[in-house]
């Protein structure tokens, strides 16, 4: 027997040329829909919302949920929720006693973490005024919305939960920014920048979003300088949080916090071009940072090269917000009544739009409504003995939970080392829709579970494959006391080329007609063992 170490590499091309997952349909102010595929703006049935003009202190963000075909399910504007026919079905009001007004400034629609099909949260951030005018609050809340297969929308009568932040000054400021993370381990994180109007107060708060609602998650300590509350951005890889901050005599800078290590990176090279109304956006590679300037142009810098920046030619009159689209273009609002796209150095006015508002997305995630349809799932055994799930028919953004024979969770992730015999369940949740699909299968432990060696044994004496070299077929012969459960043909890059269900006997013939001439690995899973043999196709 000879030993062979096999290393498999999965090559992924990442960078600014890659298109990140984003929503292909956006709600715009006032009661409009943008289809990014052709950059057309059409009217929704909900009534027009006020405060879409540049510089309005009451400018309120819009939001909504579309289905995969671009049909609106519900929309939100100025704290009001409208169904697909434009009928008002809910008004967001603070449950705080003696609240005299709730100004909803930011909304984001996400599936309920670890929820079921058709369950969504409207996450909102609002300024709440109290009747005596002295104890105002910032409020973050989650309102549960349920969508059935007929696209009927049911909104809970009150927020499922709220988090309150008292104001440390005599009046409240309406400027709020939020950034919502992808779902991980059954929860999301929502970051909120709050304009406190004075130093030595928390400027950025963190809220944890779970199936039970929202809860305070602490805050991110920053220095005694007030941040620009209209800028808060989470990178698509979820590793960095960025904002614009005034730093004394240095002026305005971009400050970036690594959420894993806590390291702060200050990008000071842009301090001469930033202004009070600048907005920023990460590129799809999570390294580039785009920012609008005081001269109403677009600049780009990066975490890898923070010492410099460049102005993108032909950008002008930009004012308001910038947001990355699903078509790998950056969208920017302006003061000249146009909506622009920027792709590389190509700047195009794609539509007439007088607002400065773009929707708050979860960067790197597509969130759309789709009626429940079971995912297509099949399992393979990798050459190192792990069970791997292959899924199609959904968004591609999944949570994997593996359950053993006793019903307990034994693993999470796309691969699992399963070492118990018997019935197992794999539950896959599509994070875009919240829908779950269960795949039940019989598991037979691989040899890896019974071995401490990381090497793959090639040429087991218990298994034979002939003729070798093969022309049209290959006979597989296992130990006479074992039953073949599964056969896999794998190349030396780790790619599974063929998977065949076992015939539950000790001998089985497979065809090799679809294989090119060369050497391959045959992975044989029986009811008692896992073995590999090499063979050649001539």
N, C-alpha and C positions, 0 to 999 in steps of 0.2 A: 504494500500500500504506500502511496506517495502522498505527501501533504502539499497543498497549494493554498496560498493566501490570495484571496480575491478582494479587491477594493472596487466598490461601485461609486461612480461620481454622477451626481445630477447637476448638469450645467445649466445655470439660469443666467440669462442676460438681463441685468438690471441697469437702470439709468434713466436719463432724461428722455431717451427715445422710446421707452416703454410706456404704454398707455395704462394708467391706473384705473381701477374700478371707480366709477362715479355714476351719479344718477343721469340718465339720458334725457329726462324731462325736468324742467324747473318751473316753480311758481315765481312770478315776478309781481312787483307792485306796478300797477294797481289791478288786481284780479286778472292776471294774465298768465299764459303758459308759453314757455320757450321750449321748442323741440330742437335739440342740439344737432341732430342729424342733418337738418337743412336750415337751421337758424331762423325758423319762422316763429313769429310771436302771434298768438291768437288769444281771444278773450275767453275767460271762464264765465260760468253762469252766476257766480257769486257777485254781489254788488261791488263796485269800485271802492278801494280803500283810500283814505286821505293820506297826506304826509309822504308823498313819494318824491318831492322836489329836493334838490340839493340843499344841505345846510339846515333842514328843519330839525329843531330840537326834539320833536315828537316822532321823528321817522321811525316807523315800526317795521320789523322784518316779517316777511311772509314765509309760509311753509306749506307743505302738503304731501299727499301720497298719491302716486299714479300706479296704474297697473302696467304690466309688461307691454301693452299695446299703446300706452300713452293716454289712457282714459283717466280722468281725475276721479279719485275715490273720495277725498275730502281735502279742503284747503283751509288755511288759517291766515287771518289778517287782522291786525289791531286787536288781538285777543279774542277774536270771534272765530268759531269753527263752522264751516259750511259743508253740506254734503254735495254729492255729484250734481244735484239739480240746482245748486245755489241757495238752498234753504238753510237759514241759520239754525243750527242744532245745539250750540253750546256757546256760552260766554265765560271766559276765564276770569274769575273773581277770587281774590284772596280770602281764605277762611279766617284770617286774623280778626279777632273782635275789634270793633270800632274802626275798621278799615273804611276809608271814605273814597278810595280810588285805587285801581290796579292798572298800571300802564305796562302792558306786556311788550318787552323790547326784543326778545330773542326766542325763537322756537326751532326745535329740531324734532323730526319724526324718526323714531327707531322702533324695531320690534322689541317687545318686552323681553328682557334677558331671561333665557331659559323658559320662555313662555310657549304658548301653543300657536297653532295656525291662526292668522288673522288678528293676533293681539299686538297692539302697538301702544307706545307711549308718545304723547306730545310733551316733550321736555320744554319747559319755559323758564325764562328769567324775567322778573318784573320789578318795577319800582312801586312800592305800596305806601300810600300816604294814610296817616292816622288822623282822626278828627281833630285832635288838639294841635297837630302840626309840629310836634316836638319829638316824637318817637317813631319816625318813619323807618321803613325796612326795605331791604332788598329781599326778594323771595325767589327761591328756585323750587319748582314743582313738577310733578309727573302726573299727567291725566291719562287714564287708560281708555283706549279706543278699540272696539272690537268690530271687525269686518267679516260678514258672513259670505257664503258662496254666491249670494244674490247682490252683493255689493252694498247691502244695507249697513249703516254705520250706527253703532251704539256708543255713546260717550258717557262715562261715569259722571254722576251729578256733581261731584266735587273732586278736587285733586286727591289722588290716592295717598299722597304724602307731600309735605313741603319742608324746606329748610329755610330758616329766617336769619338774616344778618342785619343787626341794628346799625343805623347810621350814626356816625360820631360827629355830626354837625347839625346845625339848625335846619338845613334844607337838604332835599334829596336831589341827586343828579341822575338824569335819565340815561346816561351813557353806560351801557353794559355790553360786554362781549363774552361769547361762550365758545368752547371747543369740546366736542364729544368724541370719545374714543370708540374703537371697534369693540365688539363684545369678546371678552376673554374670561374663561372660567366662570361663566354664568353672571358676569357683571360688566358694566361699562363705567367709565370715569368721565365726569363732566367738569371742566375747568371754567371758572367764571372770573372775569376781571371786573372789579367794582370801583367806581370813582368815589373815593372817600372824601376828597377835598382837603385832606391834611395828611401829614406824614405820621409815621409810627402806628399805622393801622394796616390791617391786612388788605392788600391790593388784589391778590389772587387767591381764590378759595377753590377747594376740591370737593366734589360731591360724588358719592358712590351710588350708582343706579343698579338695582337688582329687581328680581321678580316681586319683591315686597315694597318697592317704591324707591324713594331717594333718602339718603342719610348723609350727614356731614362727614367728610373724610379728611378733615384737617385743612391746612393751608400751606402754600409754598412761601417760605420766608424770603423776603427780598429786602434790599437796602431802603433807607429812609428817603426814597424818591418816588414820586407818584408816576405810575405808568400811564401811557396813553390808553384809555379804556376801550377804544374802538379796535384795538389790535390784540388778537390772541389767536395763535395758530398751532395746531398739533400736526406733526409730520405724518405722512402716510404710513411710515413704518412704526409709528407710535412711540418712537424713542425720544423725541425732542418736542419741547413746548417753547414757542417764540413769542415775543411781544416787543413793542417799541417803548422805550423808557427814557425820561429826561435824567441826565446824569450831571447835574451841576454845570460847571463851566465847560465841560466837554460838549454839552448839548444833547440832542436826541441820538440814541443808539439803538441797535437791535440787540436784544438780550435773549440768549437761547439757553435753556436748561435741559441737560440730559436727565431724563426721568428715571434712568436706571442707576447712574452713578452719582447724580446730584451735581455734576460739574456744570459751571456756568461759563458760557462763551460770550464775550462782548464783541460785537461787530461795530467798531467805531469808525471804520472808513467811510460810512455813509452819513456821518453826522452833519455834513454840509448840505445834504440834499433832502433830508427828512423834514417834515413839517407836521403841524398839529392834526392834519386830516389825512395823513398817510395810512395806507392799508398794506398788509403783507400777506404772502402766500408761499408755502413750500412748493417746490417742483415735485413731480412724481418720483424722482430719485431720492427724496428726503434730504438732499444736500443743498441744492440750489434754493435761494430765497429771493422772491420777487417783491418789490416794494414800489409804491407810487411816491413821487417826489413833489417838492414844493413848486417846481416848474411844470407840474402836471404831466410828467413823463413817467416812464417805467424804468427802474434800475434793477439789476440782478447782481447778487453776491452769492457767497456759498460758505458753508461750514468748513469745507476743506481749504478754502482760500479766503478767509475773512478780511485779509489786509487790503483787498481791492474790490472794486465794483465797476460795472459798465452800464451805460445808458443804452437802452435798445432804440435804435434809430427809428424815426418816423412815428414815435409815440408822442401824442400831444393831447391837450385838453382833458386828460384823465382826471376824474374826480369821483370819489365814492369807493366802490369795492371791486376787488379782483377775486376770481375763483377759477379753479382748474376744472375743465370739462372732460366728459367721457371720450371726446374726440381728440384728445391730446392737444387741446388748445387752451390758452389762458384767456378768460373773458374779463373785460374791464368796462365799467360804466364811465360816463364822461359828462362834461358840462355843455357839450354841443349837441345833445339829443341823440347820440349814436351809441350803440353797443358794439364794442370792438372785440376782435379776437387777435391774439398774438401767438404766432407759431414760428419759433426761431426769431428771425428779424423781419418776418412778414406781418404787417399790421393791416387789418381789414375791418372796415365798418360793415357789419353784417346785418344790422337791423336798426330801426328807429326805436329808441327807448329813452324816455325822459326821466326815469328814476335813477337812483344811485344804489339801489338795493339788489343784492344777489342772495340766493338762499344759503342757509347754513347747512353744509353737507358734512357727513362723516367721511373724511378724505380716505380714499382707498377702499371704499365699500359702496356697493350698489344696493339701494333699498327700494324695492318695488313690491306691490301686492300681486300675488299669484294664487289662484285657488289650489287647494292641496292636490298634489299629484305625487304618488310615491316615487322616490328616487330609484334609479337603477344601480344596484350594488352587486359586485362580485368580489370574491376574495382570492388572493394568491398567497403562496408561501415563498418568501424571499430566499435567496441563496444562503442567508445566514440564519434561517429558521424562524423568522418573524412572519406573522399573519398580517397581510397588508390589504387595506380596503381600497377599492377602485369605484368611484362614484360618478354618475352622469345624470343629466336631467334636471340639474338645479343651478344655483348661482355660482358654485365653486367655493363659497365661503361657508365651511361646515364646522361643526363640533362633533367629535367622535367619542362615544362612550361604550366601552366593552363590559358586558356583564357575564360572570361565570355561572356555573350550574346552580349555585345557591342563590343567585339573584343579586349578588354584591358586585360593585364596580371593581374590575380587576385591571383596567387600563384606560387611558385616554390617548387620543392622537390617532393618526392615520395608520400606524403600525402598532402591533401588540405582540408580546411574547406570552402565549397561552399554554400553560403547563398542566391543565386538568382535562381529563377525558369527559365528554358529555356535551349536552346541549348548551350553547352559548348564544347570547343576543348582542348584536351591534346596533346601537341606536344612533342615527345620524340626524343632526338638526341643521337645517338650512337657515343660517343667520339672517338671510335677506327676507325670508317669509315667516320664520319662526316655526315652520312645519317640521315634523319629525317622521322618519321612516325607520322601522325596525326590521332587521335581517336576522333570522334565526338559523343557526347552523350547528352541525356536529363537529366537535373538535377532537383531533387526535394529536397529542403532544409530539413535537419534533424532537430530534436528538439533542438539540441545543439545550432543552430543558434538563437533560440528564448529563450534560457535559460541562466541564469548567474550561475547556479549551476553546479559544477563539478561532482556531483553524478549521477549515472545511476539509473533510476527508474525502478525497477523490478516489474512486475505484474500490468501493466497498465489496468485500468478498461475498456478502449476502445478496448482492444485486448484480445482475448481468444484463447487458444490452448487446444484441447482435442482430444482423451482421454489422460489423464495424471495421471499415467504413460502410455506410448505408447508402443505398441508391433511392429506393422508393418507400421503404418501411423500416421500422426498428422494432424488434421483439424485446420486451422487458420482462425479465424473470426475477422475481423476488424469492425470499425464503418460502418454502412450501407451506409454512404455518402462518404466513402473513397474507393480508388482503390489501391490494393496491387501492388507495383512496383518491389520490390525485397525482397527475404527472405534469411537469412543467419543463419546457425547453427554454433555456436562458442563454443569451450570448455572454461574452466575456466583458461586456460593459454593464451587465446587470439587468438588461432589458428582457422582460418576459415576452417571448415570441409566440409560444403556444401554451395553452392550458387545457388539459383533458381530464374529465372526471374519470376516476378509477372504476373498473368493472367489478370491484370487490373480490377479485380472484388474485392468485399469485403470479399470473402471466397475462400480459396484454400486448397487443400490437398497435403501434401508432404509425401514421403516414409521415413521411419526410418530404413529400413533393413540394411543399411551399417554402422549403428552406434553401438558401443559396449554398453553394459549396463552401465548406469551412468547418471549423471545430466549434462544438457547442457543449453545454452542460445540461444533463438531464437530472432534474430534481424529482425524486420518487418519495412520495409520502404514503406509507402503509398504516395499518391500524396499530402498528407497534414501533415504527421507526421512521427516520428521515435519512435518506442517503442521496449522494450525487455520484454520477458517473459521467465521464467525458465520452463523446462520440464524434465522428467525422462524417460529413455528408460529401460524397464525391460527385 
